[in-house]
Amino acid sequence: MELGHDMLTHGVYIVTAQHEGKRGGLAVAWATQVAVNRILICVGKQSATRELILASKAFGMSALTREQRDVARAFGTRSSRKVDKFAGFAIHTGETGSPLLDDCAATWDCRVEAVFDLDSAKLIVGRVVAAERFKEHYEPLIYREEDY
């Protein structure tokens, strides 16, 4: 039996990276904390942002609230190779150089510790070097395949 995309619940995050003047970002639903200070993300091998993560050995992650479906679509439906996904969004730079959204629930700035191949994706483990909480209580944006 194949596990359907709609059978498990996932929050939506914007994963970002920057390397040699290029920046990229994408919306991901497959992200989770795997230790006190470690985050695991799953990024497709075709992703321009994945290339920046591997080159910079760092990534940022911003948690979206239920009201931010438009942000998820902006980062989740276009390629960073073709458009500047950050246009129109306020950002700041993390310790690693990764861009982070100003308007979100929380951010994590991570250094890559391990990368694993998984079919057409890469599993990337990052060590959190800094974190910010902007909203004490919020309802996360939940991934639904029909939204993207």
FENBEL-V254812 format. One record per residue. N is the residue number from 0. RES is the residue in one small letter. PHI is phi in whole degrees, 0 to 359 (NA if undefined). PSI is psi in whole degrees, -180 to 180 (none if undefined). BURIAL is 1 if it has 9 or more other C-alpha atoms within 8 Angstrom, else 0. Layout:
# FENBEL-V254812
N_RES_PHI_PSI_BURIAL + N_RES_PHI_PSI_BURIAL
This chain:
# FENBEL-V254812
0_m_NA_135_0 + 1_e_272_134_0 + 2_l_285_119_0 + 3_g_285_152_0 + 4_h_298_-24_0 + 5_d_263_8_0 + 6_m_271_-26_0 + 7_l_245_149_0 + 8_t_264_133_0 + 9_h_225_140_0 + 10_g_284_162_1 + 11_v_252_134_1 + 12_y_231_151_1 + 13_i_259_119_1 + 14_v_258_133_1 + 15_t_227_160_1 + 16_a_202_161_1 + 17_q_215_137_1 + 18_h_207_128_1 + 19_e_49_48_0 + 20_g_82_-7_0 + 21_k_259_140_0 + 22_r_229_153_1 + 23_g_209_163_1 + 24_g_202_155_1 + 25_l_210_156_1 + 26_a_273_132_1 + 27_v_231_149_1 + 28_a_247_-14_1 + 29_w_259_83_1 + 30_a_216_141_1 + 31_t_202_155_0 + 32_q_280_131_1 + 33_v_242_-2_0 + 34_a_196_177_0 + 35_v_306_-40_0 + 36_n_231_35_0 + 37_r_230_140_1 + 38_i_236_139_1 + 39_l_248_128_1 + 40_i_237_155_1 + 41_c_240_121_1 + 42_v_230_132_1 + 43_g_300_145_1 + 44_k_295_-22_0 + 45_q_278_-5_0 + 46_s_289_130_1 + 47_a_296_-36_1 + 48_t_294_-37_1 + 49_r_301_-41_1 + 50_e_299_-41_0 + 51_l_291_-37_1 + 52_i_298_-47_1 + 53_l_293_-38_1 + 54_a_291_-42_0 + 55_s_274_-17_1 + 56_k_59_35_1 + 57_a_203_158_1 + 58_f_205_156_1 + 59_g_247_156_1 + 60_m_219_131_1 + 61_s_240_129_1 + 62_a_275_132_1 + 63_l_263_149_1 + 64_t_268_167_1 + 65_r_306_-30_1 + 66_e_278_-1_0 + 67_q_253_35_1 + 68_r_301_-35_0 + 69_d_296_-36_0 + 70_v_293_-45_0 + 71_a_300_-42_1 + 72_r_294_-40_1 + 73_a_299_-37_1 + 74_f_268_-16_1 + 75_g_255_-6_1 + 76_t_241_1_0 + 77_r_226_160_1 + 78_s_268_139_0 + 79_s_294_-17_1 + 80_r_289_-25_0 + 81_k_253_-28_0 + 82_v_222_158_0 + 83_d_272_99_0 + 84_k_294_-17_1 + 85_f_275_-12_0 + 86_a_302_127_0 + 87_g_90_-3_0 + 88_f_244_136_0 + 89_a_282_131_0 + 90_i_225_163_1 + 91_h_224_168_0 + 92_t_255_134_1 + 93_g_281_176_1 + 94_e_304_-34_0 + 95_t_279_-8_1 + 96_g_96_-5_1 + 97_s_286_139_1 + 98_p_287_143_1 + 99_l_229_142_1 + 100_l_287_139_1 + 101_d_284_-40_0 + 102_d_262_88_0 + 103_c_200_-179_1 + 104_a_279_-39_1 + 105_a_196_160_1 + 106_t_227_155_1 + 107_w_226_134_1 + 108_d_249_124_1 + 109_c_230_146_1 + 110_r_258_134_1 + 111_v_292_129_1 + 112_e_250_-32_1 + 113_a_206_148_0 + 114_v_226_133_1 + 115_f_233_139_0 + 116_d_281_138_0 + 117_l_215_97_0 + 118_d_51_-117_0 + 119_s_265_19_0 + 120_a_226_169_1 + 121_k_241_133_1 + 122_l_266_125_1 + 123_i_237_124_1 + 124_v_258_126_1 + 125_g_241_143_1 + 126_r_269_126_1 + 127_v_289_122_1 + 128_v_257_-19_1 + 129_a_201_149_1 + 130_a_216_148_1 + 131_e_227_140_0 + 132_r_244_121_0 + 133_f_259_-25_0 + 134_k_231_123_0 + 135_e_293_-44_0 + 136_h_231_131_0 + 137_y_201_159_0 + 138_e_262_123_0 + 139_p_288_152_1 + 140_l_288_126_1 + 141_i_259_133_1 + 142_y_294_130_1 + 143_r_226_124_0 + 144_e_306_-36_0 + 145_e_292_-14_0 + 146_d_282_-14_0 + 147_y_231_none_0
